[in-house]
Amino acid sequence: MRVLFVCLGNICRSPTAEGIFRKKIEDTGLSHLVTCDSAGTSAYHSGQPADGRMTAHAKDRGYMLTSRARQLIEEDLENFDIILTMDNSNYENARALDSRHQYNDKIKKMVSYCKIHSVDEVPDPYYGGDDGFQFVIDILEDACDELILEIKEILK
């Protein structure tokens, strides 16, 4: 099972989702069955590490953000089983890559997995303060927990 997390620049939300998910997968003993990656719908930050503020907040909660930003490409739609977008714009941009509409069922909104938080999108914390980064991590932890439960059911 391959999971891809997608945001705009791939330096805040999606690498954090990747880091959280990776740790939770390792903690549940599924890392030999499930892999993950992250990407951005733009190439603004390609090659760069995750935002330092987000990296620090994630580290405080025990998550390591080790990926480098890259842009979402059409081949990702074929290569990943689940593609989770952080906001409505990312969702529409990812679906637009699927010109033949073969993979639209793989593309979902990250918040569709939330059970605790009732939000329409994972907000972009880039221009905000510490509270925004913490809130994003809260949302992503919530969604990742439910995603893992679904994946466990699929893998049975």
Residue pairs with C-beta under 8 A, 6 or more apart in sequence:
1 33
1 34
1 35
1 81
1 82
1 151
1 154
1 155
2 34
2 35
2 36
2 37
2 79
2 80
2 81
2 82
3 21
3 34
3 35
3 36
3 37
3 80
3 81
3 82
3 83
3 84
3 147
3 151
4 36
4 37
4 38
4 39
4 72
4 76
4 80
4 82
4 83
4 84
5 13
5 14
5 15
5 17
5 18
5 21
5 36
5 37
5 38
5 39
5 84
5 86
5 110
6 14
6 38
6 39
6 40
6 41
6 72
6 83
6 84
6 85
6 86
6 90
6 94
7 13
7 14
7 38
7 40
7 41
7 85
7 86
7 87
7 90
7 122
7 124
8 40
8 41
8 42
8 44
8 86
8 87
8 89
8 90
8 124
9 40
9 42
9 44
9 45
9 69
9 126
10 38
10 39
10 40
10 45
10 46
10 67
10 69
10 70
10 71
11 40
11 45
11 48
11 49
11 50
11 51
11 54
11 69
11 126
12 50
12 51
12 54
12 124
12 125
12 126
12 133
12 136
13 86
13 122
13 124
13 125
13 136
13 140
14 38
14 39
14 40
14 86
15 38
15 50
15 54
15 65
15 67
15 69
16 50
16 54
16 58
16 63
16 65
16 136
16 137
16 140
17 38
17 84
17 86
17 110
17 122
17 140
17 143
17 144
18 36
18 37
18 38
18 65
18 67
19 50
19 58
19 63
19 64
19 65
19 66
19 67
20 58
20 63
20 137
20 140
20 141
20 144
21 36
21 144
21 147
21 148
22 31
22 36
23 62
23 63
23 64
24 144
24 145
24 148
25 31
25 34
25 36
25 148
28 148
28 152
30 148
30 151
30 152
30 155
33 155
34 151
34 155
37 67
37 80
38 67
39 70
39 71
39 72
39 73
39 76
40 46
40 69
40 70
40 71
40 72
41 71
41 72
41 89
41 90
41 93
41 94
42 71
43 71
44 69
45 69
46 69
46 70
46 71
47 68
47 69
47 70
48 68
48 69
49 55
49 65
49 66
49 67
49 68
49 69
50 58
50 65
50 67
50 69
51 126
53 125
53 130
53 133
54 65
54 125
54 133
54 136
55 65
57 130
57 133
57 134
57 137
58 64
58 65
58 137
59 65
61 137
61 141
63 137
72 93
72 94
72 97
73 97
74 97
74 98
74 99
76 83
76 97
77 83
77 94
77 97
77 98
77 102
77 103
77 106
77 107
78 102
78 103
80 106
81 106
82 106
82 108
82 147
83 94
83 103
83 106
83 107
83 108
84 108
84 109
84 110
84 113
84 143
84 147
85 91
85 94
85 107
85 108
85 109
85 110
86 110
86 121
86 122
86 124
87 121
87 122
87 123
87 124
88 109
88 120
88 121
91 107
91 109
94 107
95 104
95 107
98 104
98 107
109 121
110 122
110 139
110 140
110 143
111 117
111 119
111 120
111 121
111 122
111 139
111 143
112 143
113 142
113 143
113 144
113 146
113 147
113 150
114 139
114 142
114 143
114 146
115 142
115 145
115 146
116 138
116 142
117 138
117 139
117 142
119 139
122 136
122 139
122 140
122 143
123 132
123 135
123 136
125 132
125 133
125 135
125 136
